[in-house]
Amino acid sequence: MIISIIGGTRGLGYWIARFLRKEGFRVIITGRDHEAGRSAAARIGAEYCPANVRAASLADVVVVSVPIDVTPDVLREVAPHVRAGGLLMDVTSVKEEPARVMERFIARGAHYIPAHPMFGPRVSSLEGQVVVLTPTRDNPWLEDVIRFLEERKARVIVTDPSTHDRMMSVVQVLTHFAYISIAATLEAEGVDIRESRKFASPIYNLMIDTIARIVAQNPYLAYSIQTHNTYGQEMRDSFLRTAARLNDMLRDGLMDDFVSGMSLAAKNIDDVEASLGRSDKAIDALNHDLIVLRDSVGQEIGLRHIYSGKVHVGVLESVTPDYAILRSGKRVMKLKISNITVLSEDELRRWKVENLDLRVYDVSAVFPESVDPGVIERMVGLLDCVVEVEVVDVYRGPQIPHDHFSLTLRVKVFDRECYEEILKVLKGIGASIR
């Protein structure tokens, strides 16, 4: 299957293109900067096409991933050229206008599904992510798209464009506006965020991290999300009226009114206990890796970067609230804790097996006849540093004492130190090393 990503050279479009290439699809990407487009395509094994119409005409599925304000124009450009039986999708944050444009300009015999992935290009997979689909007519592609997403553990919501946009006026417009307003207030008041964290509870730090995630996004995208949602201004006006009313209550000493308003707001939060539980888990997750790191100082550890996926393995030298200092040979790395996860023992072992040059040694030792060679093989195999072990020889002969035998094990290990450890273990149980 051929999938064309219009605007696939960066941002979410590039993420989608890279993801689909990993899934085995033939992917074509377009972009305004031809040099950047060819470079992006080469990095992920896709094809670059300099013309949107050409890319659309070649594909079975066309995905438009461009800024919100130009999405209608790009849809008008490519929709008439989607092949019969093909599918056109967009991935912008509003759905009413794209749906109207696709319905009007889609080629005869082609189909369309306006979509909204509720995540950005920083995520590592579809697992746990929400994708909203807003089909406006019967569509033979719909079940296949849902199945594809759900098989990759995404959560799929199917609704209509109007319901989507009204809900996004809450989920995106209102919350982003409130977070940006808080961040702008902190900046206007000259608040030192790093200093404020020293005085704060974990929930404050979690809130600041959430705000940072919003204000760190493309400000032009944030502006477009606010202004292109039909219901956005209504929601912002309601927020400002409510904030002003609460502020008046505090200024005028209307405690009962404030308490009543806050209580009503709490009751409207679907399940407060469940919300508290989820936030507690989030706070625990923030603290967990730091605790594990502090307990691992001086030990070998594996750390995975949550965005690049790169794994660093070495001895953990020290830990601060913000950084982990890892030594790998002569190289010392300073890794930001917020950007890494700690590998479990099984994950670290699997990484070492897959990435290190393993060493093979033959170990020969003499045992009494009463010893079972299979037991020795299994015992050596239990050592953490041993990848594989097998009995390659059992010898009885002139050089071996009466009522004894020589056992040779072939072991595959991570390093020379592991070989030395095996010898130490065998000597510890009374064996004579040959």
Phi, psi and omega per residue, in radians:
M1 nan 2.429 3.129
I2 -1.817 2.243 3.119
I3 -2.167 2.183 3.087
S4 -1.788 2.265 3.088
I5 -1.870 1.881 3.107
I6 -1.399 1.942 -3.006
G7 1.589 0.638 -3.050
G8 -1.669 0.285 -3.084
T9 -1.583 -0.224 -3.138
R10 -2.782 3.020 3.069
G11 1.038 -2.558 -3.096
L12 -1.103 -0.625 3.125
G13 -1.056 -0.736 3.102
Y14 -1.153 -0.703 3.109
W15 -1.042 -0.793 -3.135
I16 -1.092 -0.766 -3.138
A17 -1.075 -0.804 3.139
R18 -1.108 -0.746 3.135
F19 -1.069 -0.796 -3.107
L20 -1.191 -0.572 3.064
R21 -1.122 -0.727 3.113
K22 -1.118 -0.467 3.110
E23 -1.418 -0.060 3.047
G24 1.699 0.108 3.138
F25 -1.432 2.689 2.947
R26 -1.416 2.156 -3.021
V27 -2.103 2.330 3.037
I28 -2.017 2.324 3.100
I29 -2.110 2.652 3.049
T30 -2.196 2.820 3.093
G31 -3.023 2.779 -3.071
R32 -1.264 -0.553 -3.140
D33 -1.627 1.828 -3.021
H34 -1.129 -0.693 3.136
E35 -1.124 -0.789 3.099
A36 -1.124 -0.619 3.135
G37 -1.143 -0.781 3.118
R38 -1.140 -0.652 3.121
S39 -1.157 -0.774 3.132
A40 -1.090 -0.741 -3.138
A41 -1.100 -0.726 -3.131
A42 -1.116 -0.642 -3.105
R43 -1.116 -0.574 -3.038
I44 -1.943 0.042 3.129
G45 1.331 0.472 3.092
A46 -1.725 -3.118 3.076
E47 -1.958 2.512 3.103
Y48 -1.840 2.355 3.087
C49 -2.180 2.243 -3.084
P50 -1.367 -0.127 -3.055
A51 -2.169 2.169 -3.122
N52 -1.054 -0.781 -3.090
V53 -1.087 -0.759 3.123
R54 -1.078 -0.787 3.137
A55 -1.084 -0.709 -3.138
A56 -1.136 -0.686 -3.080
S57 -1.247 -0.364 -3.112
L58 -1.503 -0.284 -2.895
A59 -1.780 2.707 2.956
D60 -1.413 -0.607 3.121
V61 -2.253 2.319 3.106
V62 -2.061 2.171 3.132
V63 -2.025 2.103 3.116
V64 -1.661 2.059 -3.131
S65 -2.297 1.387 -3.112
V66 -2.279 2.934 3.130
P67 -0.940 2.600 -3.043
I68 -0.969 -0.730 -3.016
D69 -1.221 -0.339 3.106
V70 -1.864 -0.039 -3.115
T71 -0.990 -0.842 3.130
P72 -0.995 -0.724 -3.130
D73 -1.146 -0.727 3.136
V74 -1.176 -0.658 3.083
L75 -1.106 -0.722 3.087
R76 -1.077 -0.587 -3.125
E77 -1.234 -0.788 -2.979
V78 -1.692 -0.461 -3.038
A79 -0.955 -0.735 -3.124
P80 -1.166 -0.190 -3.046
H81 -1.902 0.082 3.056
V82 -1.219 2.282 -3.047
R83 -1.161 2.695 3.121
A84 -1.008 2.301 -3.097
G85 1.484 -0.152 -3.127
G86 -1.409 3.078 -3.077
L87 -2.224 2.354 3.034
L88 -1.980 2.322 3.104
M89 -2.347 2.735 2.929
D90 -2.251 2.848 -3.065
V91 -2.279 0.550 -3.136
T92 -1.442 2.999 -3.017
S93 -1.502 -0.127 3.025
V94 -2.115 2.667 -2.998
K95 -2.199 -0.393 -3.066
E96 -1.100 -0.909 -3.103
E97 -1.162 -0.827 3.075
P98 -0.999 -0.682 3.129
A99 -1.102 -0.732 3.128
R100 -1.121 -0.725 -3.131
V101 -1.166 -0.773 -3.140
M102 -1.101 -0.740 3.141
E103 -1.068 -0.654 -3.080
R104 -1.356 -0.662 -2.956
F105 -1.880 -0.072 -3.097
I106 -1.079 2.461 -3.138
A107 -1.126 2.643 3.116
R108 -1.052 2.274 3.118
G109 1.516 -0.109 3.093
A110 -1.680 2.937 -3.062
H111 -2.264 2.858 -3.133
Y112 -2.559 2.595 3.049
I113 -2.430 1.867 2.987
P114 -1.158 2.339 -3.059
A115 -2.369 2.789 3.107
H116 -2.513 1.713 3.005
P117 -1.220 2.141 -3.082
M118 -1.519 0.884 3.109
F119 -2.756 2.916 3.132
G120 -1.955 -3.099 -3.043
P121 -1.291 0.041 3.121
R122 -1.498 -0.214 -3.118
V123 -1.256 2.703 -3.081
S124 -1.674 -0.316 -3.141
S125 -2.804 3.081 3.087
L126 -1.430 -0.250 -3.042
E127 -1.015 2.168 3.114
G128 1.415 -0.083 -3.121
Q129 -1.494 2.676 -3.131
V130 -1.766 2.330 3.031
V131 -2.199 2.168 -3.139
V132 -1.747 2.248 3.072
L133 -1.976 2.374 -3.081
T134 -2.253 1.152 3.117
P135 -1.191 2.519 -3.122
T136 -1.947 0.029 3.109
R137 -2.715 2.924 3.079
D138 -1.018 2.369 -3.007
N139 -2.467 2.075 -3.111
P140 -1.175 -0.238 3.137
W141 -1.510 -0.318 -2.938
L142 -1.019 -0.861 -3.090
E143 -1.134 -0.619 3.121
D144 -1.169 -0.715 3.130
V145 -1.132 -0.789 3.129
I146 -1.058 -0.795 -3.121
R147 -1.078 -0.773 3.138
F148 -1.020 -0.806 -3.111
L149 -1.190 -0.776 -3.093
E150 -1.204 -0.575 3.088
E151 -1.123 -0.416 3.077
R152 -1.719 0.329 2.979
K153 1.186 0.420 2.983
A154 -1.410 2.719 3.062
R155 -1.768 2.096 -3.024
V156 -1.834 2.279 3.050
I157 -2.039 2.242 3.105
V158 -1.941 2.148 -3.124
T159 -2.607 -2.981 3.096
D160 -1.778 2.804 -3.071
P161 -1.018 -0.670 -3.112
S162 -1.172 -0.777 3.113
T163 -1.095 -0.717 3.097
H164 -1.001 -0.885 -3.055
D165 -1.163 -0.644 3.076
R166 -1.110 -0.727 3.130
M167 -1.196 -0.621 3.118
M168 -1.209 -0.389 3.064
S169 -1.163 -0.344 3.056
V170 -1.658 -0.972 -3.003
V171 -1.133 -0.648 -3.117
Q172 -1.898 -1.029 -3.006
V173 -1.045 -0.941 -3.082
L174 -1.129 -0.899 -3.054
T175 -1.172 -0.754 3.129
H176 -1.105 -0.716 3.132
F177 -1.076 -0.746 3.135
A178 -1.142 -0.773 -3.136
Y179 -1.135 -0.771 3.128
I180 -1.104 -0.658 3.113
S181 -1.112 -0.733 3.103
I182 -1.099 -0.806 -3.139
A183 -1.079 -0.727 3.131
A184 -1.155 -0.623 3.088
T185 -1.148 -0.762 3.110
L186 -1.061 -0.691 3.119
E187 -1.188 -0.745 -3.123
A188 -1.125 -0.569 -3.141
E189 -1.532 0.005 3.108
G190 1.185 0.543 -3.106
V191 -1.274 2.256 3.038
D192 -1.459 1.796 -3.040
I193 -1.076 -0.756 3.141
R194 -1.038 -0.729 3.125
E195 -1.183 -0.672 -3.109
S196 -1.129 -0.528 -3.141
R197 -1.118 -0.485 -3.136
K198 -1.134 -0.477 -3.088
F199 -1.701 -0.007 -2.870
A200 -1.769 2.794 2.998
S201 -1.428 2.873 3.105
P202 -0.989 -0.583 -3.094
I203 -1.182 -0.568 3.067
Y204 -1.148 -0.793 3.126
N205 -1.080 -0.678 3.104
L206 -1.128 -0.708 3.120
M207 -1.129 -0.777 3.128
I208 -1.076 -0.710 3.107
D209 -1.096 -0.686 3.113
T210 -1.154 -0.765 3.098
I211 -1.065 -0.763 -3.141
A212 -1.044 -0.663 3.136
R213 -1.085 -0.595 3.140
I214 -1.365 -0.867 -3.051
V215 -1.288 -0.241 3.110
A216 -1.422 -0.203 3.139
Q217 -1.305 2.978 3.131
N218 -1.004 2.069 -3.098
P219 -1.122 -0.483 3.082
Y220 -1.199 -0.660 3.055
L221 -1.125 -0.756 3.127
A222 -1.049 -0.727 3.110
Y223 -1.100 -0.749 -3.133
S224 -1.128 -0.703 3.104
I225 -1.054 -0.699 -3.127
Q226 -1.214 -0.678 -2.960
T227 -1.668 -0.355 -3.084
H228 -1.654 -0.137 3.060
N229 -1.439 2.126 -3.074
T230 -0.973 -0.539 -3.035
Y231 -1.771 0.104 -3.044
G232 -1.155 -0.818 -3.098
Q233 -1.094 -0.695 3.100
E234 -1.035 -0.729 -3.110
M235 -1.239 -0.719 3.112
R236 -1.119 -0.710 3.120
D237 -1.089 -0.713 3.118
S238 -1.116 -0.721 3.112
F239 -1.059 -0.815 -3.104
L240 -1.155 -0.665 3.090
R241 -1.114 -0.742 -3.125
T242 -1.159 -0.761 3.127
A243 -1.088 -0.707 3.133
A244 -1.137 -0.694 -3.134
R245 -1.148 -0.751 3.107
L246 -1.127 -0.683 3.123
N247 -1.124 -0.673 3.095
D248 -1.089 -0.719 3.128
M249 -1.054 -0.752 -3.138
L250 -1.195 -0.736 -3.130
R251 -1.128 -0.665 -3.064
D252 -1.610 0.053 3.106
G253 1.233 0.510 -3.120
L254 -1.541 1.271 -3.048
M255 -1.050 -0.807 -3.078
D256 -1.074 -0.716 3.132
D257 -1.140 -0.726 3.135
F258 -1.129 -0.814 3.135
V259 -1.046 -0.750 3.134
S260 -1.098 -0.787 3.141
G261 -1.106 -0.726 -3.140
M262 -1.179 -0.672 3.136
S263 -1.129 -0.739 3.101
L264 -1.101 -0.691 3.125
A265 -1.117 -0.710 3.132
A266 -1.113 -0.705 3.141
K267 -1.122 -0.497 -3.122
N268 -1.340 -0.338 3.051
I269 -1.246 2.025 -2.911
D270 -0.646 -1.125 -3.094
D271 -2.387 1.687 -3.041
V272 -1.057 -0.738 -3.122
E273 -1.080 -0.726 3.109
A274 -1.135 -0.679 3.110
S275 -1.111 -0.733 3.094
L276 -1.092 -0.701 3.126
G277 -1.103 -0.756 3.130
R278 -1.138 -0.709 3.136
S279 -1.209 -0.607 3.065
D280 -1.074 -0.728 3.115
K281 -1.107 -0.688 3.131
A282 -1.107 -0.735 3.125
I283 -1.148 -0.754 3.112
D284 -1.060 -0.686 3.140
A285 -1.118 -0.652 3.118
L286 -1.103 -0.636 -3.082
N287 -1.489 -0.405 -2.981
H288 -1.062 -0.913 -3.087
D289 -1.096 -0.633 3.129
L290 -1.109 -0.729 3.121
I291 -1.123 -0.786 3.123
V292 -1.058 -0.747 -3.136
L293 -1.101 -0.795 -3.130
R294 -1.081 -0.581 3.129
D295 -1.370 -0.163 -3.045
S296 -1.870 0.083 -3.134
V297 -1.032 2.301 -3.114
G298 1.569 -0.078 -3.104
Q299 -1.963 2.813 3.024
E300 -1.275 2.422 -3.075
I301 -2.604 2.707 3.071
G302 -2.018 2.314 -3.121
L303 -2.188 2.231 -3.141
R304 -1.875 2.264 3.058
H305 -1.265 2.222 -2.986
I306 -1.248 -0.310 -3.127
Y307 -1.770 -0.847 -3.120
S308 -1.432 -0.405 -3.084
G309 1.411 -0.053 -3.121
K310 -1.194 2.425 -3.117
V311 -1.855 2.307 3.047
H312 -1.972 2.253 -3.134
V313 -2.149 2.322 3.114
G314 3.133 -2.951 3.104
V315 -1.613 2.216 -3.134
L316 -1.346 2.025 -3.075
E317 -1.517 -0.726 -3.127
S318 -2.811 2.874 -3.117
V319 -2.436 2.352 2.962
T320 -2.034 3.018 3.102
P321 -1.010 -0.364 -3.071
D322 -1.980 -0.457 -2.990
Y323 -2.341 2.630 2.985
A324 -2.007 2.285 3.132
I325 -1.782 2.029 -3.036
L326 -2.072 2.293 3.091
R327 -1.875 2.195 3.067
S328 -2.186 1.746 -3.020
G329 1.172 -2.167 3.111
K330 -1.595 -0.112 -3.081
R331 -1.577 2.315 3.088
V332 -2.008 2.224 -3.095
M333 -2.042 2.422 3.056
K334 -1.896 1.861 -3.020
L335 -1.917 2.303 3.135
K336 -1.282 2.152 -3.028
I337 -1.071 -0.598 -3.118
S338 -1.155 -0.258 -3.088
N339 -1.885 0.145 -3.082
I340 -2.274 2.748 2.959
T341 -2.185 2.660 -3.118
V342 -1.579 2.231 3.087
L343 -1.242 2.465 3.015
S344 -1.242 2.956 3.136
E345 -1.036 -0.721 3.134
D346 -1.163 -0.709 3.125
E347 -1.138 -0.712 3.125
L348 -1.131 -0.776 3.126
R349 -1.075 -0.775 -3.137
R350 -1.093 -0.694 3.123
W351 -1.103 -0.749 -3.106
K352 -1.148 -0.695 3.121
V353 -1.095 -0.692 -3.063
E354 -1.423 -0.379 -2.968
N355 -2.088 -0.351 -3.104
L356 -1.631 2.673 3.013
D357 -1.396 1.839 -3.073
L358 -1.320 2.641 3.141
R359 -1.909 2.548 -3.135
V360 -2.063 2.265 3.119
Y361 -2.289 2.595 2.947
D362 -1.799 2.228 -3.107
V363 -2.058 2.123 3.127
S364 -2.004 2.333 -3.133
A365 -2.563 2.662 -3.110
V366 -1.778 2.304 -3.104
F367 -2.245 2.722 2.997
P368 -1.130 2.697 -3.139
E369 -1.033 -0.409 -3.097
S370 -1.259 -0.202 -3.096
V371 -1.464 2.387 3.107
D372 -1.555 2.068 3.134
P373 -0.981 -0.604 -3.140
G374 -1.119 -0.625 3.122
V375 -1.165 -0.730 3.117
I376 -1.096 -0.746 3.129
E377 -1.042 -0.800 -3.122
R378 -1.174 -0.658 -3.129
M379 -1.110 -0.804 3.113
V380 -1.115 -0.644 3.138
G381 -1.140 -0.313 3.132
L382 -1.372 -0.254 3.116
L383 -1.134 2.371 -3.067
D384 -1.035 -0.563 -3.051
C385 -1.485 -0.076 -3.110
V386 -1.625 2.182 3.133
V387 -1.566 -0.795 3.129
E388 -2.497 2.632 3.052
V389 -2.589 2.440 3.078
E390 -2.587 2.611 3.049
V391 -1.398 2.135 -3.139
V392 -1.898 -0.250 3.131
D393 -2.853 2.427 2.956
V394 -2.191 2.059 -2.985
Y395 -2.141 2.368 2.993
R396 -2.251 2.211 -3.088
G397 -2.992 -2.967 -3.035
P398 -1.011 -0.600 -3.079
Q399 -1.410 -0.100 -3.065
I400 -1.851 2.294 3.126
P401 -0.953 2.675 3.106
H402 -1.026 2.482 -3.130
D403 1.140 0.425 3.065
H404 -2.289 2.922 3.045
F405 -2.537 2.761 3.089
S406 -1.772 2.227 -3.139
L407 -1.971 2.224 3.082
T408 -1.951 2.129 3.099
L409 -1.884 2.394 2.985
R410 -1.777 2.072 -3.063
V411 -2.053 2.460 3.021
K412 -1.913 2.085 -2.976
V413 -2.322 2.968 -3.119
F414 -1.334 -0.614 -3.035
D415 -2.791 3.055 -3.131
R416 -1.099 -0.595 -3.137
E417 -1.034 -0.603 3.123
C418 -1.180 -0.702 3.071
Y419 -1.017 -0.773 3.118
E420 -1.106 -0.637 3.115
E421 -1.144 -0.659 3.108
I422 -1.093 -0.791 3.109
L423 -1.030 -0.732 -3.125
K424 -1.105 -0.709 3.137
V425 -1.138 -0.802 -3.119
L426 -1.106 -0.730 3.079
K427 -1.096 -0.612 -3.123
G428 -1.124 -0.434 3.123
I429 -1.736 0.199 3.013
G430 1.702 0.093 -3.135
A431 -1.345 2.653 3.046
S432 -1.799 2.093 -3.122
I433 -1.357 2.335 -3.126
R434 -1.614 nan nan
